């Protein structure tokens, strides 16, 4: 690995999306992320899509995408020997990350406090729907939460979709991935502090909190004016034009956050006089005539193709075509930025593509370098590095505590 986090030791107890996406971010930057899985494997191993020539079915595309660069060991935490193995691994770890329901680790006999007593410098991160009682006991703490629940309860769905229409879920699972990003940031902040003072801490990021923070505009408007920010369709509540517009073969995004951009756009539309026309010259004036401005922009864009508009106005005003993944797979920007990582898939002779990290660093580039691990592929190596003898490992395997 060539990432900036090389040497950071992470025990990953996470499953599904939010937790694995968080630890993927750490692994992409060089952290040694050891995925600790039950004997049956993490449930997401069974999620597709699957390659047609994959006869072994170690995992599908969902698991490959967010568990690359990690190692896998099998430890049965429901056994006493398995718990002891985990405690021994935690003694030398920098970070533990889990996203179980509240109380699971306590019932397993592996709460933060016990692990911190073994390793005072440990950073322990929990990702849950409504947080952990250690930092603020939510009345919804016992509720299960997934992406759709987080988007709904955190306010994001209310702000998304057509004006006056039904609330709309954001397409990708941002309730998971945005929470994961906040958690990765929080983990590294806590690690930095631990390396300065020698003491770790409990890191708690709730999915609902992350969505609420993402909706900062709603909070500030309510705090300043007492109002409730609703959905604004594909447009902006106080910039004009600033949104998605139809064209001959699809949609494009146009933004004029500054009046100088509007002046240039008006010139490109063949109406340079609108840059000085008091009815349209300023953002406030265009907002006062939102329908008229929108209609003018829409009429001008309608006969143009996305490619034609790219050549005509791309780079002159804020502009971009509304792309789908087929467009992006062939886009020269995506190729130049190496945003599609190519990884081998076990059980198949094929190489697959997944989204690469968007983080770019000149000295320690990181990125998706290794495929997701086969279940338990690294058990012996991880335990050996932790000081377990071959005889101990054999005994643990015989008892079923590890595999």
N, C-alpha and C positions, 0 to 999 in steps of 0.2 A: 504494500500500500504506500501511497505517496501523499497522504493527506496531512493536514496540520494537526490532527488529533491522534497521530500515531503514538502509541503507548498508553492511551486512555483505555482502561479496562471496564467493560460494561456487561452486566448480567441482565439479559433481556427476558422477562417473563410475559411479554405482551402477546396479544392475539388480535385477530381481525385487522382493523385499519389504523386507528389513531395511534396506538402504541407502536406497532411495527413501522409506521411511517416516521415517527419520531426517532426510533433507533436506527432506521435506515439513513436518516440525515447524518447521524453521528458516524455510522459505518462508512458512508460515502466520503467523509473527511478523514478516514484513516483509523478511527477508533476500533479496537478489537471487541466487537459485539458478539457475545456468546448467547445464542438463543437457547434457553432452557425449556425443553419441551416434555410433556408427559409421554408415557409409552405409546399412546395412540397418535402422537404428533399434534401440532397446532391445528385447530379445526379448519383454518383457511387453506391448508394443503389440499383439501378436497374441492376447492372452488376452481372453476374453469376460467377462461377457455383452455381446453387441452389440445395439444397437437395430435393430428390423426395418426402419425407414425410413432407416438409415444406409447410404448407397450408397458412401461414400468409405472407410470402415474405417480412419481414421487410428489409432484405438485403441479398445479396449473399456472396460468399466466398471472392470476391475481397474486399468488404467493411469490412468484418469481420477481414481480415488479417491485415489491416493497420489502423483500428480505434478502436482496442481493448484498454481497460483501460481508455477510454474517457467517458465523460458525454455529453448528448445532450439536447439542448434547441432549441425551435423554436422561432425565432424573425424575423418579416417581416421588413427588413431594408428599404423598399420602403415607409413605413409609417412614419409620424412624431413621433408617439408614439414609434414605434420600434427603431428609431434612438435614442430617449431619453433613452430607456432601455439600448441600447448598450453603450451610453456615461456613464451611471451610473455604468455599469459593468466595463468599462474600467478604471474608476476612482480608482478602488481597484485592478486592475490587475497588474501583473508584466510584462506580455508579450502579445502582439497581433501578430498573424501570419496570413497572407493572401497571396494567389497566384492568384489573379485576373489579368486580362489584365490591362495594364497601364491606369490610369485615372478613374477606376471604383469607388474606394473609394472617390475620389474627387467629382464625380458626385452624389454619395450618400450623400455627405455632411459630410463625416467622414474621412477626410484626417489626416495623421500623425500629422501635426502641430496643428490641433484642439484638438486631443486627448492628445497630449503632454502638451497643455495649461491646460487641466484638471488634468493631472497626469504627472508631470515633470519627474518622475522616470521611466516612461513607456519605455520598449524596444519594438519597432515596427519592425517586420521583414516582408519583401516582397520577394517572390520567383517568378521571371518572366523569360520569355525566354531570353530577352535581357537586363534585368536590369531596373533600375529606373533613371529618369533624375536627381534626387537629388545627385547621386554619379557618374554620367557619362552618358550623353545623347546619346545613340546609334542611328545611323540612321535607325536601324531596330526596334526601340522601339515599334512600332504599329503592328509589324508582330505577328501572332499567332505562338506558338512554342510548339511542343510536343517532346517526347523522340527521335523519329527518326530524327527530325530537329536538335535537340541539338547534337546528335551524329555526324550528317553529318557536320554541320557548325563549331563545335568545334574541328574537326580534327580526332576524334576517328575512324570513319569509314574508313578513308584513311589508317590508320595504322593497320586495322583488315582485315583478310581474307588471301587467298593464294597469294603468290608472283606473281605479274604481273596479278592477277585476278581482278574481280570487287570489289569495296568497299563492306564491309560486316558489317551489324549491329551486335553489341554485343547482345546476346540473351536476357538477362533480361534488364529491362528498366533503365539502369544506367544513362541515361540523367535525369531521375527523382530522382532515389534513391541516387546517388552520390551527386547531388545538395542538396537533403534533408540533407545528412550528413554534408555537409559544412554549411548549414543553421543552423542546430542544434548546431554545434560547435560555430558559430558566435553568436547565441542567448545567449548561456551560457557565452561566453566571455563578451558580452555587459551587461548581468545581473550582472556578477561579478564586472564590472566597476561601474554600477549604484549603487550597494550596498556600494561601497567605497565612491563615490562622491555625490550620491543622484540624479544624472541626467541620464536619459535613452538616447537612440539615435535611429536613423533609421538604420536598418540592411538590406542590399540589396545583394542578391545572384542571379546571372543570370545563367540559365542553360547552355548557350554557354560558359560562363566563367569557369564554373565547369568542362565541358568537356575539355576545353583548358588546364586547370590546371592538369587534369588527364593525359594529353598527354605531361607531362613535358619533357620526353626524346626527343620528336620531337623539342621542343623549345630550349633545350640546344644544340642539334646537329646543328640546324640552326644558333643559336647564336655563336657557336664556329667554325663551318666549313662552314656555308652558304648552307648546303645541305638540302634536303627534305627527311625525314624518311618515307619510304613506309611500306607496309605490309610485315611481315616476316613469314607468315603462322603460323604454330604451333611451331615455333622455335625462338631462340633468335638471335639478330643481331651480338652479340660479345661474346657469350658463346657457347661451343660445347663439348659434346652433352647437349642440354637443350631444351626439347620440348616434344611433344606427338608422340608416336610411336605405330604402330599396333602390336597386338599379336594374339594368336590363337582365343580368344573369345571376342575381343574388342580392347581397347586402354589403354595405360599406359603413365604416365608422368615420365620422367627421367631428372634429372638435375645434372650436374657436374660443379658448378661454381668455384670450387677449384681443382687444379691438384691432391690433395690427394684423392678426391672423384673419379677422373678418375682412379687413381691407384687401388683403391679398386674395382671399377666396372670392370676394365680390368681383375683383378684376378677372380672375380665371373664369367666372361665370359669364363674363361679358357685360357686367353692370358695375363698372368702377365708380359710378356716381353714388352708389349705395354706401360707400365708405364714408362719405361726408353728409349724406342725407340724414337729417336729425331723427327721422323715424326709425333708422336702422344703425346709425353710426356707433352707438354704444351698447354694451351688454344690457343695461337697464331698458333702453329703448326696444331692443329686440325681444326681451322678455315680455314687455308690455304688448308686443305684437307677435306673441309666440306662434299662433296658428298661421298667421300670414307669412312669417319667416320660414316656418317649417314647410309650408306649401311651396314657397319659392324654391327652396333647396331641393325638395322632392321632385318638382317638375324638371329642374335642370339635370338632376342625376339620372332620371328615369331612362333616357335613351342610351346611356353610356354603359359599357361593360366594366367589370371590376379591373380587368387588365388595362383597358383604355383609361380609366380614372387613375390607376397607378402611374401610368406614364404622364398623364396630364397634370395631376396635382400632388402626387407623392413627393414628399420632401419639402413641399412649399407651404403646406398647411398640415396640421395634425390629421393624418389620414391612414386608414388601413382597411383592407378587405376583411370581411367576416369569413374566417377560414374554418374548414372542417379538417379532420385528421388526414384525409386524403390529400388535401392541399398542403398541409404542414409537412407530410412525409416527403414531399417533393420540393419544399421551399428552400431556396439557397441559404437563407438565414439559419434555418434549423441545421442544415448540413455544415455551414461554416462554424456554428457554435457547438457542434457535436452534441446536439440535444437528443439524438436517438442512440442509445447505447445498444451495442450488439453483444449478446451473451449466449453461450452454449446452453442447451437445455438437456439435462440428464434424461436418458431413456429415449432420446431422439438424436438423429444425426444433424438436426437443423440448428441454425443460429436464429435467435429471436431478437426482436427489438423492444426495448422499454424506454420510458422517459428517463433521461439522464438528469443529474443534478444541475440546477441553474447557477450554482455557485462557481465562480471562476477565480482562481488565485494563481499568481505567476510562479511562486516558489513551491507550493504544495498543492498541485491541481486537484487531487482526489478524483471522485467520480465513480460510476458503476464499472467495476473491474472484474468481479467474480460473480458467477450465478448464485442464486439462493442455494443453501446447503441441502443435501439429502438428509433425511431424519437420522440423527445420531452419528453423522459422519465424523464428528470431531470429538466424540466422548473420550476416547483414550488419550488423545493429544492434550485436551484441556485438563483432564484429571492428572495426567502425568506432569504437566507444567505446574500444577498446584501442589505437587509433592506426594501424590498417591503412588504407592509402589505397584508394580505389575500384579503382585499377589493380592493387594487390596482391591485393585480394579477387578480382577477375576472374581473375587469374593462378592463384590457388589453386583457384578453381572449375574452371578449365580443366585443371588437373593432376589433379583428383579428390581433392585433399587436404581440401577442405571442400565442403559442398553446402548 
